[in-house]
Amino acid sequence: MVLVADVRQAQKAESLGADAVIAVGQEGGGHLGRTDTGTFVLIPRVVDSVSIPVIASGGIGDGRGLIAALALGAEGIEMGTRFIATKECVLASQGYKNDLISAQETDTVVIKRTLKTPGRVLNSEYANKILELEAQGYDYQALKDYVSGETNKKYINTGDSSIGYGWAGQVVGLIDDSPSVQELFDRMMVQVNDFYNKEII
Ligand SMILES: Cc1cc2nc3c(=O)[nH]c(=O)nc-3n(C[C@H](O)[C@H](O)[C@H](O)COP(=O)(O)O)c2cc1C
């Protein structure tokens, strides 16, 4: 299964023998594609361009997102950010989870565009420092200590956004709590069942 962010990558993955692709739209958390294509357009485009199953990713955090993904032609979904704010995600500090809960959909930024490896993170002073250095033309050598996995870990472990950055997607706007995964799935299934039980005129 290969994570892709545009039609070309999906077709390449299929031609190399991938069983399925996960297509991630630009609202997703973590590393993104370079085309800035949102999930709502990306998924049907990829579905129409390959014959292997497509898993929708990017911006999905509840049952409504799941229903929408299926309506767009996906066979399933992948969620990233939503799972960080769950009881089972013991690697994430309470501070990281609290930041996800309090953040709105407008509280993320994309770092590392200038390195051609864009990634969406929670907006913070630290993230803004990275953006400032990028705007000043810093290259990878100069930026690597700021954007390293180590600085990401520092934030994950402590929730201290003055010493590191945290991956997160725009779906933070839909995250208000840190339930167990079972509770999350139960809630999602209520939304799905309510939807399918609706009388559609
Ligand atoms: C904390 C975090 C860590 C991630 N780490 C990886 C990773 O190591 N490799 C990867 O391919 N994608 C990674 N992703 C991206 C996810 O696979 C997925 O594409 C993305 O989270 C989907 O968008 P969403 O956050 O809106 O659900 C990560 C995402 C988050 C939030």
The ligand as an SDF file (V2000), in Angstrom:
LIG
                    3D

 31 33  0  0  0  0  0  0  0  0999 V2000
    1.6540   12.7140   14.0990 C   0  0  0  0  0  0  0  0  0  0  0  0
    1.6650   12.2560   12.6820 C   0  0  0  0  0  0  0  0  0  0  0  0
    2.7340   11.4700   12.2410 C   0  0  0  0  0  0  0  0  0  0  0  0
    2.7530   11.0350   10.9040 C   0  0  0  0  0  0  0  0  0  0  0  0
    3.8080   10.2660   10.4840 N   0  0  0  0  0  0  0  0  0  0  0  0
    3.8210    9.8150    9.2380 C   0  0  0  0  0  0  0  0  0  0  0  0
    4.8780    8.9900    8.8040 C   0  0  0  0  0  0  0  0  0  0  0  0
    5.8100    8.6820    9.5480 O   0  0  0  0  0  0  0  0  0  0  0  0
    4.8660    8.5400    7.5440 N   0  0  0  0  0  0  0  0  0  0  0  0
    3.8400    8.8620    6.6760 C   0  0  0  0  0  0  0  0  0  0  0  0
    3.8620    8.4150    5.5340 O   0  0  0  0  0  0  0  0  0  0  0  0
    2.8390    9.6720    7.0520 N   0  0  0  0  0  0  0  0  0  0  0  0
    2.7920   10.1340    8.3070 C   0  0  0  0  0  0  0  0  0  0  0  0
    1.7570   10.9440    8.6970 N   0  0  0  0  0  0  0  0  0  0  0  0
    0.6980   11.2960    7.7460 C   0  0  0  0  0  0  0  0  0  0  0  0
   -0.4570   10.2980    7.8160 C   0  0  0  0  0  0  0  0  0  0  0  0
   -0.0560    9.0610    7.2770 O   0  0  0  0  0  0  0  0  0  0  0  0
   -1.6760   10.7800    7.0220 C   0  0  0  0  0  0  0  0  0  0  0  0
   -1.3130   10.9800    5.6710 O   0  0  0  0  0  0  0  0  0  0  0  0
   -2.2820   12.0480    7.5470 C   0  0  0  0  0  0  0  0  0  0  0  0
   -2.2210   12.1130    8.9540 O   0  0  0  0  0  0  0  0  0  0  0  0
   -3.7330   12.1280    7.0900 C   0  0  0  0  0  0  0  0  0  0  0  0
   -4.3190   13.3350    7.4210 O   0  0  0  0  0  0  0  0  0  0  0  0
   -5.0900   13.6440    8.8020 P   0  0  0  0  0  0  0  0  0  0  0  0
   -3.9990   13.9600    9.7570 O   0  0  0  0  0  0  0  0  0  0  0  0
   -5.9510   14.7860    8.4480 O   0  0  0  0  0  0  0  0  0  0  0  0
   -5.8360   12.4070    9.1890 O   0  0  0  0  0  0  0  0  0  0  0  0
    1.7070   11.3920   10.0170 C   0  0  0  0  0  0  0  0  0  0  0  0
    0.6470   12.1850   10.4760 C   0  0  0  0  0  0  0  0  0  0  0  0
    0.6100   12.6180   11.8020 C   0  0  0  0  0  0  0  0  0  0  0  0
   -0.5590   13.4640   12.2590 C   0  0  0  0  0  0  0  0  0  0  0  0
  1  2  1  0
  2  3  1  0
  2 30  2  0
  3  4  2  0
  4  5  1  0
  4 28  1  0
  5  6  2  0
  6  7  1  0
  6 13  1  0
  7  8  2  0
  7  9  1  0
  9 10  1  0
 10 11  2  0
 10 12  1  0
 12 13  2  0
 13 14  1  0
 14 15  1  0
 14 28  1  0
 15 16  1  0
 16 17  1  0
 16 18  1  0
 18 19  1  0
 18 20  1  0
 20 21  1  0
 20 22  1  0
 22 23  1  0
 23 24  1  0
 24 25  2  0
 24 26  1  0
 24 27  1  0
 28 29  2  0
 29 30  1  0
 30 31  1  0
M  END
$$$$
